[in-house]
Each structure stands twice: as structure tokens, then as C-alpha cells.
Amino acid sequence: MLGLTFSTETDYDLIQEDDTLNFLDLNTFTAGKQLTLEAVHKDGSKNEIKLNHTYNESQIEWFKEGSALNLIRKNEFLNYREISNMKNIINLFF
């Protein structure tokens, strides 16, 4: 779940009950940059809505990984692999 606010408060009224909502730029989610929500209405018309957030880069990484725990687990695994690779390299020389 993302905590977002409407850049323009009245854009809230653009969303209809049976709309399909699409994030257009979630793949470029970064600190300090608005997100764009597309509301596709039943009649096929669309509205683009700018959304604000207050997430920092660490929090965005948590979101991308699914949770802070997932990111910690991933980093621990990568660190373990690096240590294992270094041990293997050392063993080649000794």
C-alpha cells in the first residue's frame, strides 16, 4: 500500500466507482517525483491524475522489494554470496 495524496484536491472527483486505475510511472518511482494515476472510465475516457508522496529512497526500495524484511533478506543473501566468493578466491591462492 502506498500513502499518496492528490496534487490537485479536486482530482478526487474525477475517479468514478467503476474505474480501472493504472499507475503510469510506478517503474520510475523516486523520491521527490510525483506519480501519475490514470483513471479509465467505463465509457473509455481517461483522466490523468498527479499524486504526491513523501517517501525517501530507502522506503521506495522497501516498496519495490515488497517489504523492509524482504530487502534485508536480499541484502544478507547478496552479502553472503560476496563473502563466499571472496573465500573461494582466497582459497585459490593459498
N, C-alpha and C positions, 0 to 999 in steps of 0.2 A: 504494500500500500504506500502511496506517495501522498504527502501533505502538500497540496497545491492551492493557490488562490488565483482568482480571476484577475488579470491585469486591468480589465475594464469590468467593473462590478455588474453592469447591466448585461454583459455577455451571458450571465447565468440564465437569462430569459430566452436565449437562443436555443437552449437544449430542450428537446421535446421528449415525451415519455417513451416513444418507440424508436428513438435514435440509435444508430450504431456509432460508437465513439472510437476514434483511431488517434493514437499519438503519431504525429508525422515525423518527429525528430528525436525520438527517445534514444536512438542509436548514437546520437551526439550529445547526450545529456551531460552537461558540465556545469560547474559552479558559476553562478552569476549570469547564466544564459537562460532566457525563458524557454518554455516548452510550448509546442503548438498542438492543440487538440482539434481534430476535425470531427464535427457533428454531421453525420449523414442522415438526412431526414427520410421518412417513409416515401415521400414523393420524388426522391433522388436529389433534391437540392442539398447544398452543403454550406456549412459555416466553419470558418477557421477561428479559433479562439486562443488567444495568448494567455499562458498561465505562468505564474511566478512561483519560485521555490526559494528556500533558504539553505539548501544542502551544500555541504562542503565536499571536497574531492574524496575524502575518506568515506563519508556517508554514501556518496554516489557509488563507490566501489562496493560497499556493503550491499546496496540495492542490486547492482549488476550481478553479484555472486549469489543473491538470494537471502543473505543474512550476514551479520558480522561473524558468526561462528563458521559459516562456510568459507569466508575469506581467510580466517585464521587457520582453518584446517588446510586450505590450499597452500598458504604460505609455509606452514610447517612441513607439508609434503615436499614443496619445492626446496626448502632448506635442507631437508633430509637427503633429497636426491643430490644436491650440491655437495654435501658432506661425504656422501657415499662415493661420488665421482672423484672427489679430492683424495679420498683414501685409496681408491683404485690407482690413481696417478702416482701417488707416493709409493705404493707397493711395486710399481713398475721400476722404480729407481733404487729400491732397497731390497 
